[in-house]
Amino acid sequence: MSQGGSHKARIVLAALHRIGWTLKRQRGSHRILSRSDWNDFVFAFHDGDEIGPRMLARIARRTGIRPEDL
């Protein structure tokens, strides 16, 4: 994922759902997402949080999300 701007957590979560991630369970703001052929991913952000470019890059490595998915 290229160095771009930041995005709201709810936008990133919606994009993850669009590319096939599903909510496995949730406790507070910690959402465990699952997708076949991928390890589970813990998405631990409140909906209004801003996720910066470095964290977006880390999320992209673990989930396969691309800039055009956002």
N, C-alpha and C positions, 0 to 999 in steps of 0.2 A: 504494500500500500504506500503510495507516495506521500510525501510531507504536504499535507493540506491543512485546512482549518479544523476547528473542533466541531463536534456534533453533540446534540442532546442524546442522553442515554436512551430515551424512548424511541428515537429515530433509529439508532443502531440496533436496538432489540427488535424493532419491527422489520428491519432489513434481514436480521438473522432468521426470523420466522419465515420470511419470504423465500430464503434460500434453503429451507428445509429443516431448520432447527426447531425442536418442540420442547415445551416446558415439561420437565420430568417431575420436579418438585420445587417448592419455594418455602423459605423461612425468612421472613422479614424482607430485606432488599436483596438477599442472596437467592438467585434463581439458578437452578441446575438445568442446563439445556442438554438435550441429546440429539444425535443424528446418526443414522446407520453409517458404519465404517469410520467413525470419528470417535475420539475419546470425549467423555462428557466435559462440558465447559461450564464453569461457575461465572455467572454474570452478576457482579456484586455492586451495582450502581442504582441509585434512586433515579426515577424517571426524569427529573429535572436537572440532574448533574450534567455538566459539560465534560465530554471525553476529548482530550487533546490528541494531537497527531501521533505522539509517541505511543500512547496507550492504544490508539486505534490500530497502529502497526502490530502491536503485540496481540490484539484480538484477532487481527487478520491472519496471523501465523497459526493461531490455534483453531480458527473456525473456517477459514477459506473465504471470508467475505472480501469483496473487492470494492474499490471506490465507486464504481458505477452501480453497485448494489444499494448504495446509500442514496 
